[in-house]
Amino acid sequence: MAKILVTGATGHIGSKTLQHLLKRTPANSLVGLARDPAKAASLAAEGIEIRQGDYVDYPGLVGAFADVDKLMMVSATAFSDRNRQHQNVINAARQAGVKHIVFMPIIHPTGSDFFLPQVTEQDLFVEQALQASGLTYTLVRHPPFFDSIEFYIGSQALQTGVYAPSGEGKASYASRDELAEAHAVVLSEAGHENKSYSLYGNSAVSLADIAQILSAISGKPVPFIACPEQDYLNRLMAAGLPEPAAHFALQWLQAINAGEFDGQTGDLEKLLGRKPMTAQEFLRQNYPAR
């Protein structure tokens, strides 16, 4: 039986994609790839086969991809040799006889000259590698995650306000869960071969808009407080975020303020068959009520 394999099975996107695939296809047709299969025990308990694999272990990938028809390549983590890891996956998939790879690059609007460090250049490398590979592929381009808003503004914004560098940029955020559901649709259906989707969320919001939403949710004023970039970094680090992670958060906000993710295609809605959740819905359900 040809199988669907999802890498990063113990991570947010990989595990959620497999959970949504379970609703659409038999468990015995699904495979999760994990560096440590023991951490994927909950997926194995649902009948999903878990195979050991690491992006840096090329021979191991070739073996793990045996009898796989479609492969979801979850992005390697930032601050690692992403190009080598992704190329390993593509080459191993081709050697193992995989027919179709689905990949999740960041949205990068045509003509944009903004490059998010550790992300944009490496994602464009993958797109070019897939085009050169001869494999069928689908690109499911991601906007910023709703789930990352707390990373950008901290968990205490209800008490302190939203401190962030000034800017009028907006982003059409989407949740990891709904993006994973869209992945499952692409992986389990025909008709997505060699297509590219930009999975913008329901509507674009700015950080000032997010402050207003948090005000409405909490019933008390949550101001947006524009601050210099260095002050923003200092606040994140004072809250316990390591300096590289703080700079990474700032770079995402710079991209948002540059308008990189302020778009609408309707692709996510079409794949889900419904409108994606709004910022108000996500924050009401998920932002820490502290």
C-alpha positions as CSV (number, residue, x, y, z in Angstrom):
1,M,0.0,0.0,0.0
2,A,1.3,3.4,-1.0
3,K,1.7,5.6,2.1
4,I,1.6,9.2,3.1
5,L,4.6,10.3,5.3
6,V,4.7,13.4,7.4
7,T,8.1,14.5,8.8
8,G,8.5,16.2,12.2
9,A,5.8,14.0,13.7
10,T,6.5,15.1,17.2
11,G,6.3,18.9,16.4
12,H,3.3,21.2,16.2
13,I,2.7,21.1,12.5
14,G,3.7,17.5,11.8
15,S,1.6,16.0,14.6
16,K,-1.4,18.2,13.8
17,T,-1.2,17.3,10.1
18,L,-1.2,13.6,11.0
19,Q,-4.2,14.1,13.3
20,H,-6.2,15.7,10.5
21,L,-5.1,13.0,8.1
22,L,-6.6,10.4,10.4
23,K,-10.0,12.0,9.8
24,R,-9.5,11.6,6.0
25,T,-7.6,8.3,5.4
26,P,-7.0,5.0,7.2
27,A,-4.3,5.0,9.9
28,N,-2.5,2.1,8.2
29,S,-1.7,4.3,5.2
30,L,0.0,7.0,7.4
31,V,3.6,7.2,8.5
32,G,5.2,9.8,10.9
33,L,8.9,10.5,10.8
34,A,10.5,11.3,14.2
35,R,14.1,11.6,15.4
36,D,12.9,10.0,18.6
37,P,9.9,7.6,17.9
38,A,9.2,7.2,21.6
39,K,8.0,10.8,21.7
40,A,5.3,10.0,19.1
41,A,3.7,7.2,21.2
42,S,0.3,8.9,21.1
43,L,0.3,8.8,17.3
44,A,1.4,5.2,17.3
45,A,-1.4,4.4,19.6
46,E,-3.8,5.6,17.0
47,G,-2.4,3.2,14.4
48,I,0.1,5.5,12.7
49,E,3.4,3.9,11.8
50,I,6.3,5.8,13.3
51,R,9.7,5.6,11.6
52,Q,12.9,6.9,12.9
53,G,14.6,9.5,10.8
54,D,16.7,12.7,10.9
55,Y,17.2,15.2,8.1
56,V,21.0,15.0,8.6
57,D,21.1,11.2,8.2
58,Y,20.7,10.7,4.4
59,P,20.9,6.8,4.3
60,G,18.4,6.7,7.1
61,L,16.0,8.9,5.2
62,V,16.2,6.7,2.1
63,G,15.2,3.7,4.2
64,A,12.5,5.6,6.1
65,F,10.9,6.7,2.8
66,A,10.4,3.2,1.4
67,D,6.9,2.6,0.0
68,V,5.9,6.2,0.5
69,D,3.9,7.9,-2.2
70,K,3.4,11.4,-0.8
71,L,5.7,13.2,1.7
72,M,5.0,16.2,3.7
73,M,8.3,17.9,4.4
74,V,7.9,20.0,7.5
75,S,10.5,22.9,7.5
76,A,13.7,22.3,9.4
77,T,14.2,24.6,12.4
78,A,15.8,28.0,12.0
79,F,19.4,28.5,13.1
80,S,20.4,25.1,11.6
81,D,21.8,24.1,8.2
82,R,18.4,24.1,6.6
83,N,19.6,24.0,3.0
84,R,21.6,20.8,3.5
85,Q,18.8,19.2,5.5
86,H,16.0,20.0,3.0
87,Q,18.2,18.9,0.1
88,N,18.8,15.6,1.9
89,V,15.0,15.0,2.1
90,I,14.5,15.8,-1.5
91,N,17.3,13.6,-2.8
92,A,16.3,10.8,-0.4
93,A,12.7,11.0,-1.5
94,R,13.7,10.8,-5.2
95,Q,16.0,7.8,-4.5
96,A,13.3,6.0,-2.5
97,G,10.7,6.4,-5.2
98,V,8.5,9.1,-3.5
99,K,6.3,10.7,-6.1
100,H,5.0,13.9,-4.5
101,I,6.4,16.3,-1.9
102,V,4.4,18.9,-0.1
103,F,6.5,21.8,1.4
104,M,5.5,24.7,3.7
105,P,7.6,27.8,2.7
106,I,6.9,31.2,4.2
107,I,4.7,33.5,2.0
108,H,7.0,35.7,-0.1
109,P,5.1,38.1,-2.3
110,T,6.2,38.4,-5.9
111,G,8.5,41.3,-6.3
112,S,9.2,41.7,-2.6
113,D,12.8,42.4,-1.6
114,F,12.3,41.7,2.1
115,F,14.2,38.6,3.3
116,L,13.4,37.2,6.7
117,P,16.8,35.9,8.1
118,Q,17.0,32.2,8.6
119,V,13.7,31.7,6.6
120,T,13.1,33.3,3.3
121,E,16.4,32.5,1.5
122,Q,16.3,28.9,2.6
123,D,12.7,28.5,1.6
124,L,13.4,29.8,-1.9
125,F,16.3,27.3,-2.1
126,V,13.9,24.5,-1.5
127,E,11.5,25.8,-4.1
128,Q,14.3,25.8,-6.7
129,A,15.5,22.4,-5.5
130,L,12.0,20.9,-5.9
131,Q,11.6,22.4,-9.4
132,A,15.0,20.8,-10.4
133,S,14.2,17.5,-8.8
134,G,11.7,16.2,-11.3
135,L,9.3,15.3,-8.5
136,T,5.7,16.4,-8.3
137,Y,5.4,19.0,-5.6
138,T,2.9,21.3,-3.9
139,L,3.8,24.5,-2.0
140,V,1.6,25.4,0.9
141,R,2.9,28.8,1.8
142,H,2.4,30.0,5.4
143,P,1.7,33.4,6.9
144,P,2.7,34.0,10.5
145,F,0.9,31.8,13.0
146,F,-1.7,33.1,15.3
147,D,0.0,30.8,17.8
148,S,3.1,33.0,17.6
149,I,1.4,36.2,18.7
150,E,2.2,35.4,22.3
151,F,5.9,34.9,21.3
152,Y,5.9,38.4,19.7
153,I,4.1,40.4,22.4
154,G,4.6,38.2,25.5
155,S,2.1,36.5,27.8
156,Q,1.6,39.6,30.0
157,A,0.2,42.0,27.4
158,L,-3.2,42.1,29.2
159,Q,-1.5,43.6,32.1
160,T,1.3,45.6,30.5
161,G,-0.1,46.5,27.0
162,V,1.3,45.5,23.7
163,Y,4.9,46.9,23.4
164,A,6.2,46.7,19.9
165,P,8.1,48.7,17.3
166,S,5.9,51.2,15.5
167,G,4.5,50.4,12.1
168,E,1.2,50.2,10.2
169,G,1.8,46.8,8.7
170,K,-0.8,44.0,9.0
171,A,-0.7,40.3,8.7
172,S,-3.3,37.7,7.7
173,Y,-2.4,35.2,10.4
174,A,-3.6,31.6,10.4
175,S,-3.6,29.0,13.1
176,R,-1.3,26.0,13.1
177,D,-4.3,23.7,13.4
178,E,-6.1,25.1,10.3
179,L,-2.9,25.1,8.3
180,A,-2.3,21.5,9.2
181,E,-5.9,20.7,8.2
182,A,-5.1,22.3,4.8
183,H,-2.0,20.1,4.5
184,A,-4.1,17.0,5.2
185,V,-6.5,18.0,2.4
186,V,-3.6,18.4,-0.1
187,L,-2.0,15.2,1.0
188,S,-5.2,13.1,0.8
189,E,-6.7,14.4,-2.4
190,A,-5.7,14.5,-6.1
191,G,-5.7,17.7,-8.0
192,H,-3.0,19.6,-6.1
193,E,0.0,18.5,-8.2
194,N,2.5,21.3,-9.0
195,K,0.4,24.0,-7.5
196,S,1.2,26.7,-5.0
197,Y,-1.1,28.0,-2.4
198,S,-0.7,31.1,-0.2
199,L,-2.6,30.2,3.0
200,Y,-3.5,33.7,4.3
201,G,-6.0,33.8,7.1
202,N,-9.4,35.4,7.2
203,S,-8.4,39.0,7.6
204,A,-5.3,41.1,8.2
205,V,-4.6,42.7,11.6
206,S,-1.9,45.0,12.9
207,L,-0.4,44.9,16.4
208,A,-2.5,47.9,17.3
209,D,-5.6,45.9,16.2
210,I,-4.4,43.0,18.4
211,A,-4.3,45.4,21.3
212,Q,-7.8,46.5,20.6
213,I,-9.0,42.8,20.4
214,L,-7.3,42.0,23.7
215,S,-9.1,45.0,25.2
216,A,-12.4,43.7,24.0
217,I,-11.7,40.2,25.3
218,S,-10.5,41.3,28.7
219,G,-12.9,44.1,29.2
220,K,-10.2,46.5,30.2
221,P,-7.9,48.8,28.2
222,V,-4.9,47.1,26.6
223,P,-2.9,49.9,25.0
224,F,-0.6,49.5,22.0
225,I,2.7,51.2,23.0
226,A,5.2,51.9,20.2
227,C,8.8,51.5,21.4
228,P,12.2,51.6,19.8
229,E,13.5,48.3,18.5
230,Q,16.2,48.0,21.1
231,D,13.7,48.6,23.9
232,Y,11.5,45.8,22.4
233,L,14.5,43.4,22.4
234,N,15.4,44.4,26.0
235,R,11.8,43.7,27.2
236,L,11.8,40.2,25.6
237,M,15.1,39.3,27.0
238,A,14.2,40.6,30.5
239,A,11.2,38.3,30.3
240,G,13.6,35.4,29.8
241,L,13.8,35.0,26.0
242,P,17.3,34.3,24.8
243,E,18.9,37.1,22.7
244,P,18.8,35.1,19.4
245,A,15.1,34.3,19.9
246,A,14.4,38.0,20.7
247,H,16.1,39.1,17.5
248,F,14.1,36.5,15.6
249,A,10.8,37.8,17.0
250,L,11.9,41.3,16.0
251,Q,12.6,40.2,12.5
252,W,9.2,38.7,12.2
253,L,7.6,42.0,13.3
254,Q,9.8,43.9,10.8
255,A,8.4,41.7,8.1
256,I,4.9,42.3,9.3
257,N,5.4,46.0,9.4
258,A,6.8,45.8,5.9
259,G,3.5,44.4,4.7
260,E,4.9,41.0,3.8
261,F,1.9,39.1,4.9
262,D,-1.0,41.5,4.2
263,G,-2.7,39.6,1.5
264,Q,-5.8,37.6,0.6
265,T,-6.1,34.7,-1.9
266,G,-8.9,32.6,-0.4
267,D,-6.7,29.5,-0.8
268,L,-7.0,28.5,2.9
269,E,-10.8,28.9,2.8
270,K,-11.1,26.8,-0.4
271,L,-9.0,24.0,1.1
272,L,-10.8,24.0,4.4
273,G,-14.3,24.5,2.8
274,R,-15.1,27.2,5.3
275,K,-13.8,30.6,6.5
276,P,-10.7,30.3,8.7
277,M,-11.0,31.6,12.2
278,T,-10.5,35.3,12.9
279,A,-8.0,37.0,15.2
280,Q,-10.8,37.6,17.6
281,E,-11.8,34.0,17.7
282,F,-8.3,32.7,18.1
283,L,-7.2,35.1,20.8
284,R,-10.4,34.6,22.8
285,Q,-9.8,30.9,22.8
286,N,-6.1,30.9,23.2
287,Y,-4.5,34.0,24.7
288,P,-3.5,33.5,28.4
289,A,-6.2,35.1,30.5
290,R,-3.9,36.4,33.2
